[in-house]
Amino acid sequence: MQNMNATQLMNQHKLKITSSRELLLNILHQSAKPLCYEELKKELVMDKTTFYRNMTTFEDAGIVNGFESEDKKRYFEISKTPHAHFVCKKCYEIECLNEISIDNMIDYEVDNFILHGICQSCNIQKNHDVR
């Protein structure tokens, strides 16, 4: 969706265009990180079932990538260049790791590459608490 707006993207994938779908895609496009339903619900005019039905439609069309995190929530982002994610098992924060290359995965189709551990902020706090 780098050069296409939500309407063009839905047209390209032959999806029905609705204001709710446009809103979803625009929010995801503007986000610097994957988002879950709980982070989006205050901006949406749809219930949880409709949200997940739309996200499944977007995933099936290849518009959106989704994955489950440590907190058992499903997170979504616009499909762009495949990249890694780091999920903190302490605070559940998700970071996009664009500097980790998965370009050498020739003959593989990579949707998500997810690393789990303790993020820099939590690790610094943990080390500070030990002192």
Residue pairs with C-beta under 8 A, 6 or more apart in sequence:
1 9
1 25
1 29
1 63
1 78
1 79
1 80
2 80
4 12
5 26
6 21
6 22
6 25
6 26
6 29
7 17
7 22
9 25
9 63
10 16
10 17
10 21
10 22
10 25
10 63
11 17
13 61
13 62
13 63
15 21
15 57
15 58
15 61
19 45
20 44
20 45
20 46
20 50
20 54
21 54
21 58
23 43
23 44
23 45
24 40
24 44
24 51
24 54
24 55
24 58
25 58
25 63
25 78
27 35
27 40
27 43
28 35
28 64
28 76
28 77
28 78
29 78
31 77
32 96
33 77
33 94
33 95
33 96
34 65
34 67
34 75
34 76
34 77
34 85
34 94
34 96
35 75
35 76
35 77
36 69
36 73
36 74
36 75
36 76
37 48
37 51
37 52
37 73
37 74
38 73
40 51
41 48
41 51
44 51
46 54
52 74
55 64
55 66
55 74
55 76
58 64
58 76
59 65
59 66
59 76
62 79
63 78
63 79
64 76
64 77
64 78
64 79
65 76
65 77
65 78
65 79
65 111
65 112
66 74
66 75
66 76
66 77
67 74
67 75
67 85
67 112
67 114
68 74
68 75
69 75
69 87
69 92
69 94
70 87
70 88
70 89
70 92
70 116
71 92
73 92
75 94
77 96
79 111
81 98
82 102
82 110
82 111
82 112
82 113
83 96
83 97
83 98
83 100
83 102
83 113
84 96
84 97
84 100
84 102
84 113
84 114
84 115
85 94
85 95
85 96
85 97
85 112
85 113
85 114
85 115
86 94
86 95
86 97
86 114
86 115
86 116
86 117
86 119
87 93
87 94
87 114
87 115
87 116
88 94
88 117
88 118
88 119
88 121
88 122
89 116
89 117
89 118
90 118
90 119
90 122
91 119
91 121
91 122
93 119
93 121
95 119
97 115
100 113
102 110
102 113
118 126
